[in-house]
Amino acid sequence: MVKHIVMFKLAEKTPENMERAVDSLKSLEGKIETLKSIEVGTDFLASERSYDIVLTAQFENREGLEIYGGHENHLPVVKIMRSLCASSVAVDYEV
């Protein structure tokens, strides 16, 4: 099993931008065959080191993650997130 975790910091943290980002990420559920599960959360602490949104996705294997990366349903979401975010960080690991 492979986990893919991405944290996003919005360029402008407005309710509208938060909603658009979260809705975009959640829209991936059920649209990519290799995506086994997806979880999207928002930060409530708002500390200086906090990111605003986190995505946790699971795949059967590395190949599934690779397919997801270039999938036609994933690419528009990447574009939206890049337009809304000042930064993001990611980690991919096997469990």
C-alpha positions as CSV (number, residue, x, y, z in Angstrom):
1,M,0.0,0.0,0.0
2,V,1.2,3.5,-0.9
3,K,0.2,6.7,0.9
4,H,0.4,10.1,-0.8
5,I,0.1,13.1,1.5
6,V,0.1,16.7,0.3
7,M,-0.3,19.8,2.4
8,F,-1.4,23.1,0.8
9,K,-1.0,26.7,2.0
10,L,-3.4,29.0,0.2
11,A,-2.1,32.3,-1.2
12,E,-5.2,34.0,0.0
13,K,-7.0,32.2,2.8
14,T,-10.6,33.2,2.2
15,P,-13.7,31.1,2.8
16,E,-14.3,31.0,-0.9
17,N,-10.8,29.8,-1.7
18,M,-10.9,27.2,1.0
19,E,-14.2,25.9,-0.3
20,R,-13.0,25.8,-3.9
21,A,-9.8,24.0,-3.0
22,V,-11.5,21.4,-0.7
23,D,-14.3,20.8,-3.3
24,S,-11.7,20.3,-6.0
25,L,-9.7,17.8,-4.0
26,K,-12.8,15.9,-2.9
27,S,-14.0,15.7,-6.5
28,L,-11.3,13.1,-7.2
29,E,-13.1,10.5,-5.2
30,G,-14.4,7.7,-7.4
31,K,-12.9,9.2,-10.6
32,I,-9.5,7.5,-10.7
33,E,-9.5,3.7,-10.7
34,T,-6.2,3.4,-8.9
35,L,-7.2,5.8,-6.1
36,K,-8.3,3.5,-3.3
37,S,-9.2,6.1,-0.7
38,I,-9.0,9.8,-0.3
39,E,-9.3,12.1,2.8
40,V,-9.3,15.9,2.8
41,G,-8.9,17.9,5.9
42,T,-8.6,21.6,6.9
43,D,-6.4,23.0,9.7
44,F,-8.1,24.4,12.7
45,L,-5.1,25.5,14.7
46,A,-3.8,28.2,12.3
47,S,-0.3,28.3,13.9
48,E,2.5,30.0,12.1
49,R,3.8,26.6,10.8
50,S,0.4,25.2,9.9
51,Y,-0.7,24.5,6.3
52,D,-4.3,25.1,5.4
53,I,-5.4,21.8,3.7
54,V,-4.2,18.3,3.7
55,L,-4.9,15.5,1.2
56,T,-4.2,11.9,2.1
57,A,-4.7,9.3,-0.7
58,Q,-4.0,5.6,-0.8
59,F,-3.0,3.4,-3.7
60,E,-2.3,-0.3,-4.0
61,N,1.3,0.3,-5.2
62,R,3.7,2.8,-6.8
63,E,2.3,2.2,-10.2
64,G,-1.2,3.3,-9.0
65,L,0.3,6.5,-7.7
66,E,2.1,7.1,-11.0
67,I,-1.2,6.6,-13.0
68,Y,-3.0,9.0,-10.7
69,G,-0.3,11.7,-11.2
70,G,-1.0,11.9,-14.9
71,H,-4.7,11.0,-15.0
72,E,-7.0,13.2,-17.0
73,N,-9.2,13.7,-13.9
74,H,-6.3,14.7,-11.7
75,L,-4.7,17.3,-13.9
76,P,-7.5,19.9,-13.8
77,V,-7.4,19.7,-10.0
78,V,-3.6,20.2,-10.0
79,K,-4.2,23.3,-12.1
80,I,-6.8,24.7,-9.7
81,M,-4.7,24.0,-6.6
82,R,-1.6,25.7,-8.2
83,S,-3.7,28.8,-8.9
84,L,-4.9,29.0,-5.3
85,C,-1.8,28.0,-3.4
86,A,1.4,29.8,-2.3
87,S,3.1,26.5,-1.5
88,S,2.6,22.8,-1.0
89,V,4.7,19.9,0.3
90,A,4.3,16.2,-0.3
91,V,5.4,12.8,1.0
92,D,4.9,9.4,-0.6
93,Y,5.6,6.3,1.3
94,E,4.8,2.5,1.5
95,V,3.0,0.9,4.4
